[in-house]
Amino acid sequence: MRVLITAGPTYEPIDPVRFIGNHSTGKMGYALAEAFAGAGAAVMLVSGPTNLADPAHPNIKTVRVDTADQMYAAAAAAAPSTDIWVFAAAVADYKPREVAITKIKKEGDTLTLELVKNVDIAATLGRTKRATQFSVGFALETNNEEVNAREKLARKHFDLIVLNSLRDPGAGFRHDTNKVTLLEADGQMTIFELKPKAAVAEDIVRTILARLPHHA
C-alpha cells in the first residue's frame, strides 16, 4: 500500500526576505505519515516549511518544498502510483503575481500587492483519480462547518474529509491536540473527541483502511 501525504504550510515569496504563509505546523500530516507507516504502508510525505524533523521511520520518504507550485509538482509526480492521497497541507490560496528581485524598501504609508490564485492541488489531482484510489481532504472551518466541508468534499472528489473547527478549544493550528469529525462521501459522519494529534492520526488511518476493501 502506497500513500501520498501533503503536510504543513506553503510559503509564497514576496521578495527575497518576505513571504505569505500561515500558522500550520505540519504536526497533523507528520502524525498521519507515522500512523500509515506503522500500519505497513510506504509513505511519500510532501512537506512545506516546518520546524519538524523528517520522520525517522524507514517507510517514510520526505520531500521538502516551499511553495504551492513546488508542492503540486511533487504530489502530481507521486499521485499516479499511490493508493491513498491525504491532503493535510494548508496550501496558500494566493501568491503574489510578481516577486521582487530585491528586498522591498519601506516607502510611503501603504504597499499594494496583487495576488493571483494558486493551483488547487487536491481538486486538480482529484480530476485524475482512479476508482481504486482513495482521496482524503481536510477542512479547517470557522462557521457553517459541516455545510462548507461537505461542499468541499464533493468539489474536490474526496472520499472522506476531516473537519476541524477553530471554534473548538485545542483544535487546529499550533496545538498538539485536535478534535475532528470525519465526513464521508456516502453520508457517514464520525465525531471524535479532543485527543493528541498522534491518536487522532490513528483514528483517521483506521477509518481509511476500514473503507478500502469496499472502495476497491
C-alpha positions in Angstrom: 0.0 0.0 0.0 1.4 3.4 -1.1 0.3 6.6 0.5 0.8 10.3 -0.6 0.5 12.9 2.2 0.9 16.7 1.9 1.7 18.5 5.2 2.5 21.9 6.6 2.1 25.4 5.2 3.3 26.8 1.9 5.4 30.0 1.8 4.7 32.2 -1.2 7.6 34.7 -1.7 7.0 38.5 -1.9 10.7 39.4 -2.1 13.9 37.6 -1.1 13.1 38.0 2.6 9.3 38.1 3.0 6.6 35.6 2.2 2.8 34.9 2.6 2.3 31.9 4.8 0.0 30.6 7.6 0.2 29.1 11.1 0.3 25.4 10.1 2.9 23.4 11.9 2.7 20.2 9.9 2.1 18.1 13.1 -1.1 16.5 11.9 0.3 15.5 8.5 3.5 14.1 10.1 1.4 12.2 12.6 -0.6 10.7 9.8 2.7 9.7 8.0 3.8 7.9 11.1 0.5 6.2 11.6 0.3 4.9 8.0 4.0 3.7 8.1 3.2 1.9 11.4 0.4 0.2 9.6 2.9 -1.1 7.0 2.3 1.5 4.2 5.0 3.1 2.1 4.6 6.8 2.6 5.6 9.8 0.4 5.4 12.9 2.7 5.5 16.2 0.8 6.1 18.8 3.4 6.0 22.5 3.3 8.4 24.5 5.6 8.1 23.2 9.2 10.3 23.1 12.3 9.7 19.3 12.5 12.5 16.8 11.8 12.0 14.4 8.9 10.2 11.3 10.3 12.7 8.5 11.1 10.5 5.6 10.1 12.1 3.8 7.2 8.8 3.5 5.3 8.5 7.3 5.0 10.2 9.3 2.3 10.1 13.1 2.9 10.2 15.6 0.1 10.7 19.2 1.3 9.1 22.1 -0.7 8.3 25.8 -0.1 5.6 27.0 -2.5 2.3 25.6 -3.6 3.7 25.1 -7.1 6.5 23.0 -5.8 4.1 21.0 -3.6 1.8 20.4 -6.6 4.8 19.2 -8.8 5.9 16.7 -6.1 2.4 15.5 -5.4 1.5 15.2 -9.0 4.6 13.1 -9.6 3.7 10.7 -6.8 -0.1 10.6 -7.2 -0.5 8.1 -10.1 1.5 5.3 -8.3 -0.1 5.8 -4.9 -3.3 4.1 -3.5 -4.3 6.7 -0.9 -4.0 10.5 -1.1 -4.2 12.6 2.1 -4.1 16.4 1.6 -3.3 17.6 5.1 -1.3 20.7 4.0 -2.5 24.2 4.5 -1.7 25.4 1.0 -1.8 29.2 0.4 -4.8 30.1 -1.7 -3.0 33.0 -3.3 0.5 34.1 -4.2 2.0 37.5 -5.3 1.7 38.0 -9.1 5.2 39.5 -9.1 8.1 38.5 -6.8 10.5 41.4 -6.2 14.2 40.5 -7.1 15.5 42.7 -4.3 14.1 43.5 -0.8 11.1 45.9 -1.0 12.1 49.1 0.9 9.8 50.8 3.3 8.4 53.8 1.3 5.1 55.6 1.9 2.2 54.5 4.2 0.8 51.8 2.1 2.0 48.9 -0.1 -0.2 47.2 -2.6 0.4 43.5 -3.6 -1.5 41.9 -6.4 -2.3 38.3 -5.6 -3.2 35.5 -8.0 -4.8 32.2 -7.2 -2.6 29.2 -6.6 -3.1 25.8 -8.1 -5.7 23.8 -6.1 -3.6 20.7 -5.6 -6.4 18.4 -4.3 -9.0 19.5 -6.8 -6.6 19.2 -9.8 -5.4 15.8 -8.8 -9.0 14.8 -7.9 -9.9 15.0 -11.6 -7.3 12.3 -12.4 -8.3 10.0 -9.5 -9.0 6.4 -10.5 -11.9 4.4 -8.9 -9.4 2.3 -6.9 -7.7 5.3 -5.3 -8.9 6.9 -2.0 -8.7 10.6 -1.5 -8.8 12.4 1.8 -9.0 16.1 2.5 -9.0 18.5 5.4 -11.4 21.3 6.1 -10.5 23.9 8.7 -13.6 26.0 9.2 -14.8 28.8 11.4 -18.5 28.8 10.5 -21.1 26.7 8.7 -18.6 23.9 9.3 -20.4 20.8 8.1 -22.0 22.6 5.1 -18.7 24.0 3.9 -16.9 20.7 4.5 -19.4 18.7 2.5 -19.3 21.1 -0.3 -15.5 20.8 -0.4 -15.7 17.0 -0.2 -17.9 17.0 -3.4 -16.0 19.7 -5.3 -12.6 18.1 -4.8 -13.6 14.5 -5.4 -12.7 13.4 -1.8 -13.9 10.1 -0.4 -13.6 11.4 3.1 -12.9 14.8 4.6 -11.5 15.6 8.1 -13.3 18.6 9.6 -11.8 20.7 12.3 -13.4 23.9 13.7 -11.3 26.7 15.0 -14.2 27.3 17.4 -13.2 24.1 19.3 -10.6 24.8 22.0 -7.4 22.8 21.4 -8.2 22.1 17.7 -6.5 23.4 14.6 -3.1 25.2 14.2 -0.4 25.4 16.8 -1.9 22.7 19.1 -0.6 19.3 20.0 -4.2 18.1 20.2 -7.1 18.1 17.7 -10.8 17.4 17.6 -12.1 16.1 14.3 -15.3 15.0 12.6 -14.9 12.6 9.6 -17.4 13.1 6.8 -17.7 10.6 4.1 -18.9 10.7 0.5 -21.7 8.2 1.3 -23.0 10.5 4.1 -21.5 8.8 7.1 -20.3 11.0 9.9 -18.0 10.1 12.8 -17.3 12.5 15.6 -14.1 12.1 17.7 -13.3 13.9 21.0 -10.3 16.0 21.6 -7.1 13.9 21.5 -3.4 14.2 21.0 -2.7 14.5 17.2 -0.9 11.1 17.2 -4.1 9.5 18.5 -6.2 11.5 16.0 -4.0 10.2 13.2 -4.5 6.6 14.4 -8.3 7.2 14.3 -8.2 8.6 10.8 -5.9 5.9 9.4 -8.0 3.2 11.0 -11.1 4.6 9.3 -9.5 4.9 5.9 -8.1 1.4 6.0 -11.5 0.0 7.0 -13.1 1.7 3.9 -10.5 0.5 1.4 -11.9 -3.0 0.6 -15.4 -1.6 0.0 -13.9 1.2 -2.1 -11.9 -1.1 -4.4 
